[in-house]
Structures are given as structure tokens and as C-alpha cells.
Amino acid sequence: MNNKKKDTEEVRLMKGNEAIAHAAIRCGCDGYFGYPITPQSEIMETLMELEPWNTTGMVVLQAESETASINMVYGGAGCGKKSMTSSSSPGVSLMQEGISYLAGAELPAVIVNVMRGGPGLGTIQPSQADYFQTVKGGGHGDYKMITLAPASVQEMADHTVMAFDLAFKYLTPVMILADGVIGQMMEKVVLPPFQPRLTEEEIKIKCPWATLGKPANRKPNYIYSLQLEAEEMEDLNLRLQSRYRTIEKNEVLFEEFDCEDAEYLIVAFGTSARVCQKAVEMARAQGIKAGLLRPITLFPFPTEQISHYANQTKGMLTVEMSAGQMVEDVRLAVNGRVPVEFYGRMGGIVPSPDDVFEALKKLIVK
Amino acid sequence: MTTNDIINPANLVYAKPSVLNDVPMHYCPGCTHGVIHKLIGEIIGEMGFQEKTIGIAPVGCAVFAYKYLDIDWQQAAHGRAPALATAVKRLLPDRLVFTYQGDGDLAAIGTAETIHACNRGENIAIIFINNGIYGMTGGQMAPTTLHGMKSSTSPNGRTVPLNGYPLDITKLLAQLDGTCYVTRQSAHTVASVRKTKKAIQKAFENSMLGKGTSIVEVVSTCNSGWKLSPADSNTWMVENMFPAYPLGDLKDI
């Protein structure tokens, strides 16, 4: 198979997981470190098949565990290299230590979580039950992680590029929070254009903190997150919090369907949002003025936009493939002004548009 | 010879290695870490590798190693130094990449990362300080703690039914096809310090030649954790640690 020829074609049909692999190579990723777990193994499988070390020079390595993977990402990121890993829920739980260290050391990195049902070993079916783990912490300490929630194969590719840009802009780990549906389904996708990997000279300018070896004319660079003095540790925390406020101000992304005149607003992300879009169409066909707001960034959360709709709507319904996690953030944004109800399925079940439409009528429209 | 003669730079026969920073170390008096830091500084300077070296510091007493050697450093999560080193070396193959780890870091929490980095034959050097105890956290039992040896978590001495056996991880690593040089040294006499220096230099050279993973274990003292004077610690190490962890090359190819 001539992969090079394939890559020059504009529109391709592929799985979400495959799109991430292609997009990583194309956006100049330097290193991928991963460990197999369903439903995301195609990311590493695709990379190994494409052998980017022969073309762009990108390193791809199968590690002995997710713990090792995330720490390899830390090592690569510390050198100013575009480094990433991917996993699914149980594996991402294992990575939480490393993610906290990345946040503490102010390192740019991209982590993909193609979520499956939990808790425990759970199921290999799709889920969105890692929302809390991703946007509320997961690892120890006060940190936040920019979180992108793709809802299509196209966004799997686009978010890979965007995630690296944001990670380096804010020196923070960035999570692409997908689910088993988005990872496994095949759709049309236009892959991003090829960007060359940064040269070491370019990294030295862009990341003066990177550990590339200490020339005589500069002080040594240290990548670390240890501060024995509480005052210094608080300084780091204040710096991080100030950065998170900037991120909240500048980087909120969301998409709206039929929201302009909506009396009832559904809030959903990822696969749930696709289901809800259909439910909104069903509601509109019956004369119910429903709309859908789809957060694309989960942190920063579109709090302002949801708050805005609290002034216009009679009620909101949050739909998730979980027991109800994002609904807490929707309720915080609404602050009691209109009822916010929840509908969800757990353990790997994807709700149908009929289910959502019925829930909308029963819980909100009444 | 007058004092002025002695301090005349032309008469200097010994100096602090330029790669070693001129700062007080936090290590206890009598600790082995300082000697090994100095050796690493000397070797990097003599090899002319200051601009090409990236050190990976552990969690443990050597967590602050980056303060003492004038090179670029990354400080790893507990036990994960070989994973960091793997990525750094693969992304920067012409650099000298070494980890500096204690026995708790390398042989307990980081066992998987250690074994798999060695088994992949990563072209890195691992400097392994084995003092049979967790020093930084206050003298708890390590995987390498000897039979009968007292620690704060084995106050009546380590026993097999409760704690299992002391782990000779270096012997285990020598069995792996990815390792090219596995040696166990000490730093309690002038002669042993010189041998350890040669061993570390060889490990660094191996990694630049792409021969695979090199491990230099240094059987060390922790007089604070052992509750002994520095001199008594050395005697105790010779009498008790050396029989369990005999010195010499375990592998050299």
C-alpha cells in the first residue's frame, strides 16, 4: 500500500482513531508513546503501519504500561518536543499521576482518552463517564487541563492539531476527550496539511526552557515540580490559576443548533450531542422550540453562553453517557434560574434520539 | 612549600570539577551521593559532554541532583526516570542521557520502568545508588534491605515471612538481552572511588556507542538511616552489604 499517495488525497474515509494518527504525523508531532487498550488501539496501530520515523522522523513507541507512556510523554515534552499519548478510561486512570506532574512542571502535552464504560475494568463500549476525572482534576493538586470534546472524525483530526497549539501556547497538558463511538466510527475527513517538525534551533527559540543540553552561554534548564518552600509552591499555583483564567477568557468553544429562538435547551457533548441534534429535529417537527448547545471545550466550559440561554429558555436538559457529570457545570452556569434536568445512560449504552426526545417531553416541556 | 605555592594555580593537582556547582549539598555528612555526583561531574567534563548531557533525577535523596551538576536536568516522578530517559534519548539520539536513582526508586516503585527500559536496550546509563534503605523519607525498609536489618518500618529487623527477600535487581537486569554492561561498585575507599569512576565512564561511553543499557550499581552507605557514624557505616557495609551484593562486573559485552 502506498501511504504517501493516499495522504495527498483530500477527502478520506477513516475511523476517528485513525484520523488522530494521521493528524499527529501531519502536524509535526515528535513522539507518540502508548499502550494498547480498546477502543483506541487503532491510533498506535495506524502509526506503526505508517512508520512516520521514515518520513517525518516522528518517534513511535509501544510502552510497557500507561504509567510509562505518560512519563515518556513528560520526558519528550521536557525537551520541547511535541509529545502525545492515547488511551481509554482505565489506562487514563493510570496516567493521572503523570498528568499532574505535567501540569506541575508546566509542560505541553496531548493526551487522548477514547472513553469506555466504567468503573473498574468496565466495558469496551462507549461512555462519557470520565468528565469529572478530566475537568475536575483526576490527578492530585490544583490543576486544570484544557479539554477538547470531538463529535466527529473530522474533529478528531482537527482537535489533534489544535490540542498541540493550545498545549504549547499555555504550557499545559491538553486532553482530547472522545468516546468509543467517535474513535470507532468511519466518516469522511479532510486531513490537516503537513507541517514540518520543529528543528532544534526552532525549539530553542520557542521553548527556551527545554532540556536539549546546556550550552556554555546559558544556565541549566530544569524540568521539575518540587518546591519544598510553601511560598514558592503557592507562587506556582498562583501562576497556574492566572493562566487558567486566561484560558477561560480566550479559548471557549461551542456549537449551537436551533438555539436562537429556543425555549428548551439541550446541552450535550461528543456522541451525545449527535444524538441530541436528531432529537432537536424531532422536537422541532412537532412544534417544540428546542435547541442544542454543544460544548467543544469542556474546560474552559461555555458557562457564559449557557447562562445567556438561562434568560431565554424555560428549561434545560443535559444529556450524557454517564450518571450526570457535566450537568453540575450547567447548573452552576444557570444558577437556579430555570430547571436543569438530566437524562443519561451508563455502562456503555448510547441513548437513542427517541429516548432523548421522550426525556425532553417528560422532564422539561411537560 | 609555602601556602602561596600550594594555592598557586600552576601547582594545583586537584580541583572541583567545573561541571559540579559550587553550592552546599543537602546530603548528610558521610553520605555516598556527594562522591558519586563529583565523579559524574568529572566524567562529563573530561568527556566534553556538558552541552550534550541530560540527566534524569529521581524521587529520593537525589531529587535535588539538578542543583549540583551544571547540566540540563529533568526530575521524574518516583520510579519513572527510565521512562523519561527512554523518550529523551529516542528524541535526541546524539545526547548523553543518564538516570540517577536510589534503590526504592529503581527497585520498588520503578521496577517495571527499569526492567523494560533495560530490556528494550535503551541507549542510556543508569546510576543506581543502593544503600538498602529509604533515606529521604526517614529510613524505611527498601526492597534491598538486608535480612534482619532494622529500619523504621522493620523496627525489629526484616524477616522473610513478613517482608520477603532482599531484591538483587542488578543480577536480574544482567540477565536481560538489552543490557550491555552491568557492574556493582562502591565508593568507600580511594581505590573503589577510582573503579567506580571508570565504571560510570564506561557506561556513558557505551550509551553513546549505542551498545544498549548500562547499569552501574554503587553499594552505598546511609549513615543517618542506618543510625551509625560514617566510619562505622563503611565497616557495616563491607561486613553486611558486600556479602549480599558482591562487587564486580556482572556483565560486560
Boltz contact constraints between the chains, C-beta under 6 A:
constraints:
  - contact:
      token1: [A, 30]
      token2: [B, 91]
      max_distance: 6.0
  - contact:
      token1: [A, 31]
      token2: [B, 91]
      max_distance: 6.0
  - contact:
      token1: [A, 59]
      token2: [B, 90]
      max_distance: 6.0
  - contact:
      token1: [A, 59]
      token2: [B, 91]
      max_distance: 6.0
  - contact:
      token1: [A, 64]
      token2: [B, 112]
      max_distance: 6.0
  - contact:
      token1: [A, 64]
      token2: [B, 116]
      max_distance: 6.0
  - contact:
      token1: [A, 68]
      token2: [B, 83]
      max_distance: 6.0
  - contact:
      token1: [A, 68]
      token2: [B, 113]
      max_distance: 6.0
  - contact:
      token1: [A, 71]
      token2: [B, 80]
      max_distance: 6.0
  - contact:
      token1: [A, 71]
      token2: [B, 83]
      max_distance: 6.0
  - contact:
      token1: [A, 71]
      token2: [B, 84]
      max_distance: 6.0
  - contact:
      token1: [A, 72]
      token2: [B, 83]
      max_distance: 6.0
  - contact:
      token1: [A, 72]
      token2: [B, 86]
      max_distance: 6.0
  - contact:
      token1: [A, 72]
      token2: [B, 87]
      max_distance: 6.0
  - contact:
      token1: [A, 74]
      token2: [B, 84]
      max_distance: 6.0
  - contact:
      token1: [A, 75]
      token2: [B, 84]
      max_distance: 6.0
  - contact:
      token1: [A, 75]
      token2: [B, 87]
      max_distance: 6.0
  - contact:
      token1: [A, 75]
      token2: [B, 88]
      max_distance: 6.0
  - contact:
      token1: [A, 76]
      token2: [B, 87]
      max_distance: 6.0
  - contact:
      token1: [A, 76]
      token2: [B, 91]
      max_distance: 6.0
  - contact:
      token1: [A, 78]
      token2: [B, 74]
      max_distance: 6.0
  - contact:
      token1: [A, 79]
      token2: [B, 88]
      max_distance: 6.0
  - contact:
      token1: [A, 79]
      token2: [B, 91]
      max_distance: 6.0
  - contact:
      token1: [A, 81]
      token2: [B, 91]
      max_distance: 6.0
  - contact:
      token1: [A, 97]
      token2: [B, 77]
      max_distance: 6.0
  - contact:
      token1: [A, 101]
      token2: [B, 77]
      max_distance: 6.0
  - contact:
      token1: [A, 211]
      token2: [B, 54]
      max_distance: 6.0
  - contact:
      token1: [A, 211]
      token2: [B, 72]
      max_distance: 6.0
  - contact:
      token1: [A, 211]
      token2: [B, 74]
      max_distance: 6.0
  - contact:
      token1: [A, 213]
      token2: [B, 51]
      max_distance: 6.0
  - contact:
      token1: [A, 213]
      token2: [B, 52]
      max_distance: 6.0
  - contact:
      token1: [A, 213]
      token2: [B, 72]
      max_distance: 6.0
  - contact:
      token1: [A, 213]
      token2: [B, 95]
      max_distance: 6.0
  - contact:
      token1: [A, 214]
      token2: [B, 71]
      max_distance: 6.0
  - contact:
      token1: [A, 214]
      token2: [B, 72]
      max_distance: 6.0
  - contact:
      token1: [A, 215]
      token2: [B, 51]
      max_distance: 6.0
  - contact:
      token1: [A, 220]
      token2: [B, 70]
      max_distance: 6.0
  - contact:
      token1: [A, 220]
      token2: [B, 71]
      max_distance: 6.0
  - contact:
      token1: [A, 220]
      token2: [B, 72]
      max_distance: 6.0
  - contact:
      token1: [A, 221]
      token2: [B, 72]
      max_distance: 6.0
  - contact:
      token1: [A, 222]
      token2: [B, 66]
      max_distance: 6.0
  - contact:
      token1: [A, 222]
      token2: [B, 73]
      max_distance: 6.0
  - contact:
      token1: [A, 223]
      token2: [B, 74]
      max_distance: 6.0
  - contact:
      token1: [A, 224]
      token2: [B, 75]
      max_distance: 6.0
